[in-house]
Amino acid sequence: MATKTDGEANAYTFQWTIENVNQSWWLPTGQRIESPAFVADGLEGTKWSLWFYPNGDNNDEFVNIYLHTEEDCSGLYDIEANYHILGENCSILKREKGTLNFATDQTSMSLFLEERRYIFGSDREKFLPEDTLTVRCSLGKVEKEWGGEDLVKSKHLYARTVFKVIRKSLDWKIDKFRTFQPAVSRKFKIDLIEFDLVLNREFDKRLDVNIISFDHCVKYISFDTWITDSEGEKISCGINRYFVGDDFKKGVPSRMLTFSPQFYENRNRYFPNDVLRLHFDVVLSTVAHSDCRDYSVKSAGQEKYENMAVLIEDLKSMLNDGILSDTELRTSTQTFPAHKNILSARSPVFRRMFSNDMKEKSSGHVEITDLEDDTVRRMLLYVYTSSLEDLQYESASKLYEAADKYEIMPLKSKCSSFLKDNLCLTKACDVLILADQHQDNDLKSTVQDYILQHGEVFKSPEWKHFMDTNLKLAADIMYRKVIFDVS
């Protein structure tokens, strides 16, 4: 029979944040990510973790989260578990409770089951603010020997998991392709992985990848292989996907491509001048975990986080309700109450307006007729709370321009990151024009690389219009394309 020890926790609250959760797309149905485990000393020293199935445990239309224990729990009473899915500023979106029955050797309990189309689709902004899923699970036992007393002392722990995707492009030019003996290889090293690409004549010119070393956080690798033909067009040879530990191990070659007879039959197209040009788009997916930390005894980090959430909510109320506002931002159709001190703290442009002898200082308002109402509303929300809501391409582009105009650099950086992450064939030219207009060399370089790596852009109607209206920018791209193809 277990007894309660003074000072020992008999209830545990575990909070797990999963950042960049949309980057978990590569996990197939049935594969999970496990949270860092925590040990519950007051529950017979049992070890617990949460299991996250972003594409379902057995149905890809759902998202599943389980509570799991790895230990023998035969000495425990049934464990009651309460879980919350948390939204922005720790608001509770969903709550449930359940019981683990150890008399039946139960070691896992489903905490969360929801359709993917809601979590990653229509309700994404609610469930995944800043692309982060937050789960809080509380568990404990109630022992009759304690006089029916409820959970007496709770211990709070939290952990963090971060998904990240790294994208790189590689090129390999192989001279005398039809006559090399007996094999040719090239070593590549990108970020967290080092590997050889081996073209082996003995296996009918088969292309293999041989992983030399990789960081432990790398969980998935894909190679999208292309051949550049005599016209400079890239022909897809397919995508190879590998799960670390399952599909390949260090030092064991894995097949990427076997050249079919059609390549040899059309050698003038695929091997002009006996030269093979290969292009690879490489994707690395990583998962990094933080340690499970205890913040039950006034952890400075957690206290700061909770205080910040309260502060943000208060500032948002000041903005929405216009509490003690002392200036206004006026568009052509709407007026937004605001506070000079907050605007000045976040924007050097506003600070100059309100500090120097300018009309905005004395008039009590700022004319912003060149920005749309929605853009001003989004800009103010970020100024007051550092948060963004449901960005799309159009709103991100306009917000980027507003951030640049008022020198709100963190907002400009976030909008730039959104535009980079959401580049597509139809929008790439527009983003390039935007970057050039605002002299953003980092964004401009990213878009140029995207266009060079996606040759189909050059065939699009958007590119034709772009050439007609932005001749110098188009010429810069074509010059880089010539250098890119020759190298």
C-alpha positions in Angstrom: 0.0 0.0 0.0 1.4 3.4 -1.0 1.5 6.2 1.5 1.9 9.9 0.9 5.2 11.4 1.9 5.2 15.1 2.9 6.4 17.2 0.1 6.1 14.4 -2.5 3.9 15.1 -5.5 1.1 12.7 -6.1 -0.3 14.6 -9.2 1.6 15.7 -12.3 0.8 18.2 -15.0 2.8 17.8 -18.2 2.8 20.4 -20.9 4.2 19.6 -24.3 4.6 22.2 -27.1 5.2 20.9 -30.7 6.6 23.7 -32.8 6.5 23.9 -36.7 4.0 21.1 -36.5 3.0 21.5 -40.2 6.5 20.2 -41.0 5.5 16.8 -39.7 3.9 16.1 -43.1 6.5 13.4 -43.9 5.4 11.1 -41.1 3.2 8.3 -42.5 0.1 6.9 -40.9 1.0 4.7 -38.0 4.3 6.5 -37.2 4.5 8.8 -34.2 6.7 11.3 -32.4 7.1 10.7 -28.7 7.5 13.5 -26.2 10.4 13.5 -23.8 9.5 11.2 -21.0 9.1 12.2 -17.3 9.3 10.1 -14.2 6.4 10.4 -11.6 8.1 9.5 -8.3 4.8 9.9 -6.5 3.2 7.3 -8.8 5.5 4.5 -7.9 8.3 5.9 -10.1 6.5 5.2 -13.3 7.7 6.7 -16.6 5.3 8.6 -18.8 5.2 10.2 -22.2 2.8 11.5 -24.8 2.6 10.0 -28.3 1.6 12.2 -31.3 0.4 10.8 -34.6 0.0 13.8 -37.0 -1.3 11.5 -39.7 -3.2 9.1 -37.5 -2.3 5.8 -35.8 -4.4 3.8 -38.3 -6.4 6.4 -40.3 -4.8 9.3 -42.1 -8.0 11.4 -41.8 -7.4 11.9 -38.0 -4.8 13.3 -35.6 -4.2 11.1 -32.5 -2.5 11.8 -29.1 -2.0 9.1 -26.5 -0.8 9.0 -22.9 1.6 6.1 -22.4 3.5 4.5 -19.6 6.5 2.2 -20.0 6.6 0.8 -16.5 4.9 -1.9 -14.5 1.9 -0.2 -12.9 0.5 -3.1 -11.1 1.1 -1.4 -7.7 -1.0 1.6 -8.7 -4.6 2.5 -8.3 -6.3 3.6 -11.5 -4.9 6.8 -12.8 -7.2 9.7 -13.7 -6.0 11.8 -16.6 -7.2 15.2 -17.7 -6.0 16.8 -20.9 -6.3 20.2 -22.5 -5.5 21.4 -26.0 -4.3 24.9 -25.6 -4.7 27.8 -28.0 -3.2 31.2 -28.2 -2.2 32.7 -24.8 -2.9 29.3 -23.1 -6.7 29.5 -23.8 -8.3 26.1 -23.4 -9.8 24.8 -26.7 -10.7 21.3 -25.8 -10.8 19.3 -22.5 -11.4 15.7 -21.7 -10.8 13.2 -18.9 -10.3 9.5 -18.7 -9.0 6.7 -16.5 -6.2 4.2 -17.0 -7.2 0.8 -15.6 -4.1 -1.0 -14.5 -6.0 -4.0 -13.4 -6.4 -4.8 -17.1 -2.7 -4.1 -17.9 -3.7 -1.0 -19.8 -0.6 1.1 -20.6 -1.9 3.6 -23.1 -4.9 5.9 -23.3 -6.2 7.9 -26.2 -6.3 11.6 -25.2 -7.2 13.3 -28.4 -8.9 12.3 -31.7 -9.8 15.0 -34.2 -10.1 15.2 -38.0 -7.0 16.5 -39.8 -9.1 18.8 -42.0 -10.0 20.8 -38.9 -6.6 20.8 -37.1 -4.5 21.5 -40.2 -7.2 23.1 -42.2 -10.3 25.2 -41.3 -9.4 25.6 -37.6 -5.6 25.8 -38.0 -5.3 29.3 -36.6 -7.2 28.2 -33.5 -5.4 24.9 -32.8 -2.0 25.8 -34.2 -1.2 29.4 -33.4 2.3 30.2 -34.7 2.2 26.7 -36.1 2.5 25.3 -32.6 0.4 22.5 -31.0 0.2 22.7 -27.2 -1.0 19.7 -25.1 -1.4 19.8 -21.3 -2.0 16.5 -19.5 -2.7 16.2 -15.7 -2.6 12.8 -14.1 -2.8 11.5 -10.5 -4.3 9.0 -8.1 -6.8 9.4 -5.3 -6.0 7.0 -2.4 -8.7 6.1 0.2 -6.0 6.0 2.9 -5.7 9.8 2.5 -9.3 10.1 3.6 -10.7 10.6 0.1 -8.5 13.6 -0.3 -8.1 14.9 -3.8 -4.8 15.5 -5.5 -2.7 17.0 -2.8 0.5 18.3 -4.3 1.0 18.8 -8.0 4.3 18.8 -9.9 4.4 20.8 -13.2 6.7 19.8 -16.0 7.0 20.9 -19.6 8.9 19.8 -22.7 9.4 21.1 -26.2 9.7 19.4 -29.6 10.6 21.3 -32.8 10.1 20.0 -36.3 12.3 21.6 -39.0 12.7 21.0 -42.7 15.9 21.9 -44.5 15.9 22.2 -48.3 19.0 22.1 -50.4 19.8 21.8 -54.1 22.8 20.0 -55.5 24.2 19.7 -59.1 26.5 17.0 -60.4 28.1 17.2 -63.9 29.6 13.8 -65.1 31.8 13.9 -68.2 32.4 10.9 -70.4 29.3 9.3 -69.0 29.1 6.4 -71.5 32.7 5.3 -71.0 33.6 5.8 -67.4 35.1 2.8 -65.6 34.2 1.2 -63.3 32.4 3.8 -61.1 32.3 7.4 -60.3 31.3 9.0 -57.0 31.1 12.4 -55.4 31.0 13.4 -51.7 28.4 15.9 -50.5 28.0 17.5 -47.1 25.0 19.7 -46.3 24.1 20.9 -42.9 23.5 17.8 -40.8 24.3 15.0 -43.2 27.3 13.7 -45.3 26.8 11.3 -48.1 28.3 9.9 -51.3 26.4 9.6 -54.6 27.8 6.7 -56.5 27.2 6.0 -60.2 28.2 2.4 -60.7 28.7 0.9 -64.2 28.7 -2.7 -62.9 25.0 -2.4 -62.0 23.9 -1.0 -65.4 24.8 2.5 -64.4 22.8 2.5 -61.2 22.8 5.6 -59.0 23.2 4.9 -55.3 23.3 7.0 -52.2 25.7 6.0 -49.4 25.1 7.8 -46.1 28.4 8.5 -44.3 27.2 10.3 -41.2 24.2 12.3 -40.1 23.0 14.1 -37.0 20.8 12.2 -34.6 18.0 14.7 -35.1 17.6 13.8 -38.8 14.6 11.5 -39.2 13.7 11.7 -42.8 15.5 12.4 -46.1 14.3 12.6 -49.7 16.1 13.1 -53.0 14.1 14.5 -55.9 16.4 13.6 -58.9 16.4 15.4 -62.2 18.3 15.1 -65.5 19.0 18.3 -67.4 18.6 17.6 -71.1 20.3 19.3 -74.1 17.6 22.0 -74.2 18.3 22.9 -70.5 14.9 21.4 -69.4 14.9 19.3 -66.3 13.3 15.8 -66.6 12.1 14.3 -63.3 13.5 10.9 -62.5 11.4 10.4 -59.4 11.6 11.0 -55.6 13.3 8.6 -53.2 12.2 8.8 -49.6 14.1 7.3 -46.7 13.3 7.0 -43.0 16.5 7.0 -40.9 17.0 3.6 -39.2 14.3 1.9 -41.3 15.2 2.5 -45.0 18.9 3.0 -44.6 21.7 3.0 -42.2 25.2 4.5 -42.3 27.5 2.8 -44.7 24.8 0.7 -46.5 24.1 2.0 -50.0 20.5 2.5 -51.1 19.4 2.6 -54.7 18.2 6.0 -56.0 17.9 5.5 -59.7 18.5 2.9 -62.4 18.8 4.4 -65.9 16.1 2.9 -68.2 16.8 2.0 -71.9 15.0 5.2 -73.0 17.8 7.3 -71.7 20.3 5.4 -73.9 18.0 5.5 -76.9 17.8 9.3 -76.6 21.4 9.8 -75.7 21.7 13.0 -77.7 19.0 14.5 -75.6 20.0 13.2 -72.2 23.8 12.9 -72.6 24.7 15.8 -75.0 28.4 15.7 -75.8 28.6 12.6 -73.5 27.9 14.7 -70.4 25.3 13.8 -67.8 23.9 16.6 -65.7 22.1 15.6 -62.6 20.2 17.9 -60.3 19.0 16.9 -56.8 16.5 18.7 -54.5 17.3 17.3 -51.1 14.9 17.6 -48.1 16.0 16.8 -44.5 13.4 16.6 -41.8 14.6 16.9 -38.2 13.0 16.5 -34.8 14.7 18.1 -31.8 13.5 17.7 -28.2 14.2 19.7 -25.1 14.6 18.0 -21.8 11.6 17.6 -19.6 11.8 20.5 -17.1 10.2 20.9 -13.7 8.6 24.3 -13.2 6.5 23.5 -10.1 8.7 25.5 -7.8 8.4 28.9 -9.3 10.4 28.3 -12.4 11.5 31.7 -13.7 10.9 30.6 -17.3 7.3 29.4 -16.8 6.4 32.3 -14.6 7.7 34.7 -17.3 5.7 32.8 -19.9 2.5 33.0 -17.9 3.0 36.7 -17.1 3.7 37.4 -20.7 0.4 35.7 -21.7 -1.5 37.9 -19.3 0.3 41.0 -20.5 -0.5 40.2 -24.1 -4.1 39.7 -23.3 -4.3 43.1 -21.5 -2.6 44.9 -24.3 -5.0 43.3 -26.8 -7.9 44.6 -24.7 -6.4 48.1 -24.7 -6.2 48.0 -28.5 -9.6 46.5 -29.1 -11.4 48.7 -26.6 -9.4 51.9 -27.2 -8.7 52.2 -23.4 -7.0 55.6 -22.7 -6.0 56.0 -26.3 -4.3 59.3 -27.2 -4.0 59.1 -31.0 -5.7 57.6 -34.0 -4.6 55.9 -37.2 -6.9 57.0 -40.0 -7.3 55.2 -43.3 -9.6 56.5 -46.0 -12.5 54.5 -44.5 -11.8 53.7 -40.9 -10.3 55.1 -37.7 -8.2 53.0 -35.3 -7.6 54.3 -31.7 -4.0 53.7 -30.5 -1.4 54.7 -27.9 1.6 56.9 -28.8 3.9 55.2 -26.3 3.2 51.7 -27.6 3.5 52.8 -31.3 6.7 54.7 -30.5 8.2 51.7 -28.7 7.6 49.4 -31.7 8.3 51.8 -34.6 11.1 54.3 -35.1 8.9 56.1 -37.6 6.1 56.6 -35.2 8.6 57.6 -32.5 9.9 60.4 -34.8 6.4 61.6 -35.5 5.4 61.9 -31.8 8.8 63.1 -30.5 9.6 65.9 -33.1 7.6 68.9 -34.1 5.5 67.2 -36.6 1.7 67.6 -37.3 1.0 64.1 -36.0 2.2 65.2 -32.5 -0.3 67.9 -32.1 -3.2 66.8 -34.3 -4.0 63.7 -32.4 -4.1 61.5 -35.5 -2.0 59.9 -38.2 -3.2 59.8 -41.8 -2.5 56.4 -43.4 -4.5 56.6 -46.5 -2.1 54.4 -48.5 -2.9 51.3 -46.5 -6.0 49.2 -46.4 -8.1 48.8 -43.2 -7.2 45.1 -42.9 -3.5 45.8 -43.2 -3.6 48.5 -40.5 -5.6 46.2 -38.2 -3.0 43.4 -38.7 -0.1 45.8 -38.2 -1.6 47.1 -34.9 -2.3 43.6 -33.6 1.3 42.7 -34.1 2.5 46.0 -32.6 0.5 45.3 -29.4 0.8 41.5 -29.1 3.5 40.3 -31.5 1.0 37.9 -33.1 -0.3 37.4 -36.6 -3.6 35.9 -37.6 -4.4 33.7 -40.7 -1.8 35.1 -43.1 -2.4 34.6 -46.8 -0.2 35.7 -49.7 -2.1 39.0 -50.3 -2.2 40.0 -46.6 1.4 39.0 -46.0 2.6 41.1 -49.0 0.7 44.2 -47.9 1.8 43.7 -44.3 5.4 43.4 -45.4 5.1 46.8 -47.2 3.6 48.4 -44.1 6.3 46.9 -41.8 9.0 48.3 -44.1 7.3 51.7 -44.3 7.1 52.0 -40.5 10.4 50.2 -39.8 8.8 47.4 -37.7 11.6 45.0 -38.5 10.5 41.9 -36.6 7.2 42.1 -38.5 8.9 42.6 -41.8 11.1 39.5 -41.1 8.0 37.4 -40.2 6.2 38.4 -43.4 9.4 37.7 -45.4 9.7 34.2 -43.9 6.0 33.6 -44.8 6.5 34.6 -48.4 9.7 32.5 -48.7 7.9 29.4 -47.2 4.9 29.9 -49.5 6.6 30.6 -52.9 4.8 29.1 -55.8 4.9 29.2 -59.6 2.2 31.9 -59.9 3.5 34.2 -57.2 7.3 34.0 -57.5 7.5 36.9 -59.9 5.3 39.1 -57.8 7.5 38.4 -54.7 10.6 39.1 -56.7 9.2 42.5 -57.7 8.3 43.2 -54.0 11.7 42.3 -52.8 13.4 44.5 -55.4 11.2 47.5 -54.6 12.1 47.3 -50.9 15.8 46.5 -51.5 15.5 43.2 -49.6 18.4 41.3 -51.0 17.8 38.2 -48.8 14.2 37.8 -50.0 15.3 38.6 -53.6 18.0 36.0 -53.6 15.6 33.3 -52.2 13.1 34.0 -55.0 15.8 34.0 -57.6 17.0 30.6 -56.4 13.4 29.3 -56.4 12.8 30.4 -60.0 16.1 28.8 -61.2 15.2 25.6 -59.5 11.8 25.5 -61.0 12.2 25.8 -64.7 8.5 25.6 -65.3 8.3 29.2 -64.2 9.8 30.3 -67.5 6.9 28.7 -69.4 4.2 30.4 -67.3 2.1 33.4 -68.4 3.2 35.2 -65.2 6.8 35.1 -66.5 5.9 36.5 -69.9 4.1 39.4 -68.2 7.1 39.8 -65.9 9.5 40.0 -68.8 7.3 42.7 -70.5 7.2 44.9 -67.4 10.4 44.2 -65.5 13.1 43.7 -68.2 16.1 44.3 -66.0 15.0 41.8 -63.3 14.2 39.2 -65.9 17.6 39.8 -67.5 19.3 39.2 -64.1 17.5 35.9 -63.8 18.4 34.8 -67.3 22.0 35.7 -66.7 22.1 33.6 -63.5 20.4 30.8 -65.4 23.1 30.7 -68.0 25.8 30.6 -65.3 23.8 28.0 -63.4 23.5 25.7 -66.5 27.2 26.0 -67.4 28.5 25.3 -63.9 
